[in-house]
Amino acid sequence: MEQAGGRPDRTPTPRISLVAPLAGADTPPYAPARPLRIALFSGNYDCVRDGANKALNRLVGFLLQDDRAQVRVFSPRAPQPAFDAVGDIRAVRSLALPGRPEYRLALGLTRAAQRDLDDFRPDIVHLSAPDLLGRQAQKYARARGIPVIASLHTRFETYADYYRIGFLRPTIERYLDRFYGDCDHILAPTAPIAADLAARHGQGRVSIWGRGVDRRIFHPALRCDKLRARLGYRPYDIVPLFFGRLVMEKGLALFAETIAALRARGHRIRPLVVGEGPARGWLERHLPSAVFTGHLEGEDLGRTIASADMLINPSVTEAFGNVNLEAMAAGLPVISADVDSASALITDGLNGLLVPPQDATAYVGATERLIADTVLRRKLAAYAGDTAGQYRWDRILGSVLTAYNTCATAHSTVRS
């Protein structure tokens, strides 16, 4: 058997068993003789500003700092990047998705990209998306005996329901199962997802890469009455928040239905919507009295989030739920769909409220409960802040570096 380019195939990477480090746990002192070379494959590294891409950019920045690792990023590039990305990015061939031009679809691992990889000689191939590029990069690495680590960022199987192709969900799930099963190690965002992956692929092949929160940006002290007044809210108004990318799969229809039902029940509430995206026009038509801020960053973002009174998050597509964590850090009680990403952060009735997904009546009831009970709102907010304080970026990103080093060390030991 030969590789592309006519070179003989090498022995595929043996399966490696790792002890799964907990998110935020102290990491063991693996220290390779030189910084590892990491080839990171991303579906849209700087094309879209979302939680997954922000996490990947923060990881690359952490790895480059103090020469912890060398990183080369392979990803589609947009004509106009959504933000200033971190690292050495090598563009791969791609095309814009019809109707969603901000997303680009990689057309696979070209010969030029393979030559670039050969020159870089990665110690680890990290796949962050189960797309065609990721699958072909996986095959490239396995043919050359390079360990493959995949990180899970989005529950892609849930998209089928939002785009009315639910009949394809079993096919998508089978593909994802094969994709992650063909990796040496999987980085899961939460303990429930890690447990599911471990049951499918083996306990020693899964560890947790959670997310952190910047308490300089997201903190209750940034709440600002002047900002609320400038946005048109009165001092005693209850301000429900939607925070995130404005796309239908984030549960916009359910959010709009919840607000409409609350108003029908006599609550004169005007939601605050923080974020941008292609479905903004749809949401503006369905919530004409809402306040839309568009995209915000830094202290402006932190002040605005902290100045709301509760987050309503009906999304079921997140693998982690960054907006839940950031709202909790900003001192907001969160009403969230009871899915794995939320239950990993929220204990119902202690630091937030969990409701059945897709149940508008349950969202209405939970919101009315918080509107009526100021003491409960304050209690949930206080415990939410305590929870968020445990999610420190340095320790969480350190766990990824530990997984890299452990996988490379185990692979080197097996190969020798």
N, C-alpha and C positions, 0 to 999 in steps of 0.2 A: 504494500500500500504506500502511496506517495502523497505528499502534501502538494498544495498549489505551488508551482515553481519547480516541481520535480525533485524536491529533496525527500529523503526517506523519512517515514513517520517514526516518531520515538514512542516509547512505551507510555500509554496514557497515565494520567495522574492516579495513584492509588487513593482509595477512600480514606479520609483522615478523621479520626475521632477526637473531638475536642471537649473539654469540660466547658459548659456554657457559662460565661460570666454574666452576672446580673447587671442590669442597667444601673450605672452609677456606682457600682462596687469598686473597691480598690483593685487595681489590675496587677497581675504578677509581673516581675521584672524581666521579661524577655528582652534581650539586647543583642541584635544581630551585629556582625562585624562592621557592616556599613548600612546606611539608610536603605530601606527597601525601595524598589521601583514598582510603583502601582500604576497600572493601566486602568483608568476608570472609563466605563462606557455609560453614556447617558442618553436618554431619548430626546431631551430638550434642555440642555444644561443652562443656557441663558436666554432661551426663546420666550419663556413664560415665567412670570414671577409667581411662584407658588411655594407651598411648604416643602415639597420634595426638593426643588432646585435650591432653595435657600439652605436646606440642610446639607446638600451635597457641596455647595460652595463653602459653607462654614467648615465642613470636614476637610476640604482641600486646603483652606487657609490654615487650619490647625496642623495638618501634616507638613506643610511647607515651613511653618514657623520652627525655628531652631533646627532646621534640616532633619525633622523627624522622619521624612520620607520624600522621595522624588515622585512626582505625579505627572502623568500625561493624560489629558482628558480627550476622549473621542466622542463627538456629538454633532448633530446637525447645528448649523448656525443660521440665524435669521438675518435678513438684510438690516433690520434695526433691532439689536439685542434689547431685551426687556430691562436689563440692568447691567452694571459693570461686573463681569464675572471674574473669578479668581483662577489663576493657574495658566498652564500651557495647554491651550485648547487647539485640537486638530479637527478641522471641519471634515465631515463625511457627507457624501452625496445624499440629498434629501429633497422632498417636495412638500409644499404646503397642503394641509388637509382641506378638502372642499368644505366650505362653510365655516371652517375654524382655522383661518390662515395663521393665527398665532402659534398653532401647533404644527410641527414638521415631522414627517415620517421618513426615517432613515431608510435608504435603499440597500442596506447591507454593508458588509465589510469588503471594500474594494481591494484590488491588488495593491494600490498605493498605500492604503491604510495598513495592509499586512506588511508591506516593506517597512513602514514607519514602526510598526510593532517589533519587527525583527531587529531593527536598529536599536530600539529602546531596551529590548531584552527584559521584559517585566518579570518580577518575582511573583506578583499576584495580579490576576485579572479580576476586577471588581465590576459586576454588572448591576446597574441600578434600574434597568427596565427590561421586561421580557419581550422586547420587540425583535424584529428581524436582525437588527444590528447586534443586539445582545445575544441572540441565539447563535449567530455565526461567529461572534467573538468567543463564545463558550466552546464551540467546536474547534476553533483555532487553538485555544489554550489546551484543551484536553488532548489534541493531537500532538502537542509539543511538551506535554508533561508539566504544564504550569497550573498551579492551584487556582481554582475559581471560587470566588465569594460573590454571592448575590445579596443585595439588600432589597427588602420589600417596602415600597412607599405608598402604593395605592391598591385598593381592592378593585382591580380591573373587572372582575367577574360581575360586580354590582352595576357596572355601567349598562349592561345589557337591558336591565329593567327600565332605565331612564330613556333609553333610545329605542324602546319598543321592539327589541330583538331578543326577548327573553328566551326564545327557543334555542338560541345559540349559547346560552349560559353553560350547559353541560360540556359543550365542546371547548369553550374558553377554560373551564375549570380543569379539564383533562390536559390541555396544553400547558397551563400553569404548573400543574402537578409534574409533568415531564421536565419542564424547564428548571424548576427548583430542585427536582430530584437528581438532575445531572450536574449539580454544583457540589463542590466539596464542603462548603459551609454556607449557611444562610443567616443573615442578620435580620431578625424580626423586630418590629417597632414596639411591641407590647408583649407582656407575659401570656395573655390568652392566645394571640396569634402564634407566639413561639411554641406554646403547648400543642396547638393544632399541627404546626409544621413538624414538630418533633415526633408526633404520633405517626405522621406519614413517612418521614424521612430519617428518623433516628435521633434519639436524645442528644447524642454527642455531636451532631452536625448543625445545631441551632444555638445561637446566642442572641442576646437582646442589644439592639442599638436603638435606644429611645431618643428623645429630643430634650433639649434644654430650653431655658427661657432667660432672657436678659432682664434682670430686675431693675436695671437703670432705666429701661424703657417702659416696662410693664410693672406698675406699682400703684397701690391705692393712693399714695400721697400726691399723685399727679391729677387727681380729680379736680376739676376746675369749674366753679359756678359761673364765672364770666364766659367761659367757652359755651356752657349750656345755654346761657342767655343769648349769646351771639348766634347760636343755631336755632333760636326761637322757642326754647323750652322755658317754662315757668319753674320757680324754685321747687314746687312740690309735685311736678309732673313725674310720672313713672316712664322711664325711657327704655324700651326693649331694643336690644341690639342684634343686628345681623352683621357678622364680621367674616370676610373671606372673599374668595374669588367668585364673581357673579356669573356662574354657569349653572345650568339647570340641574346637573347631577349633585349640586350641593344642597338640594332640597328647597329651592326657591318657591316652588309651587306650594309646598306644605307650609312654609313660613308665611306666605301671603294669605293662605287659607286660615291660618291661626289668627293672624291680625284681624282679618275680616270678621271672624267669629267672635273675637273679643269685643270688637266695636259693636257688633249686633247685640251683644249682651250688656251694652251700656258703658263700656270702658272707653274713655276718650284718650286713647293712647296714640302717639305718633312715633313710629319706629325710627331708629337711626341705622343707616346702612353704610358700613365702612368697607370699601373694596371696589374693584373695577372688573369688568369682563364683558363678554359679548351678549350676555343676557340682561344687561342693565336696562335696556329699553323695555324689555318685557316686564321687569319688576317695577319700573317707574309707571307703566300703564296700570299695573294691578295695585300699586300702592302710591297713588298720586300725591298724598299728603306727607309721605315719608321724607326724611332728610337724607340726602345722598352726598357723601363727602368725596367720593372717588378714592383713588389710591393715596394713602398717607404713609409716611415713614418717620422713624426716629421719635423724637419727643412729641411731635404733633400727633403721631399715631397713639402713643402711650397716653397722652392727655385725653384724647377723644374716647378711647376705650374705657379708661377709668371714669369718665364722666357719664357713662350710661349706668343703668341700674340692674340689668340682667342680660345675659346672653341667651338667645334662643338658637340652638344649633340642630337642625333636623337632618343634617347630612349623614349618610351611611357609607360613603365611599372612602373616607379617610382610613389610612392604616394606623395613624397615630392620633391625630386631632390636635394640631398645633394651636388652632384658635381657641379650643377649650382651655389649654394650659395657659395661653397668654391672657385670656380673660380672667382666669382664676388668679393669676399673678397680679392682675390689675385690681383685684378686690371685687370681682363680680360673681354672684351666684350664677351657675350655668344650668340651663334646662337643655338636656341633650338626648338624642336618640340612644336607646340602650343597645349599643353595639360594642364590639370588642375594644375599639379605639377609645371609646368613652368610659367604659367600665374599668379600664386599666387605670384611669385617673380619678374617676368619681365614684364615691361610695354614696349611694342614694340616701338622701336625708341627712348626710353628715357634711359633705363639702359640695353638694350640688344635687340636682334632681334628674333621674333617668326615667324616660317614658318609652312606651312601645313605639318602635319605628313606624312611620306612616299613619299614626293615629292622631289626627288633628284634635280630636276631643281631649285626648290626654295632654297635649301641649296647652290647650286652652285651660284645662283644670290646673296644671302645674303653674302656669303664669298667674292665674287668679289667686292661687295660694300665696305666691310671693307678693302680689300686689296688696293683699289683705294683711299679711303678717310681716311687719317691719323687723321684728325680733328674729324671725326665721331667716330673713334676707341677710341680716348682719351676721348671724351665726354661720350660715353657709359660706358667706364671703370670707370670714375670718379663717375658717378651716381650709377653704380653698387656697388662701394665701400661704398657709403653712405647708400644704401639699406642694404647691408650685416651688417653694423654696428648696425642695429636695432635688429639683431637676437642674443640676449645674452642668453647663456645657463642657467644662474642662474634663470632668470625670467621665461624662457620657462619650465624648469623642475619644478619650483615652481608651475606652473599651473597644472601639473599632481598631485602633492601632494594635491593641493586644491581640485581637482576633487575627489581624494580618500576620503579626509576628509569630503567633502560635501555629497558624496554618503553615507558614513558610518553614518554621523550625521542624514541625512534624513531617512535612514533605521532604525536607533535606535529610532527616534522620532515616525515613523509609527508603529514599533513593540511595543513600550510602550503604 
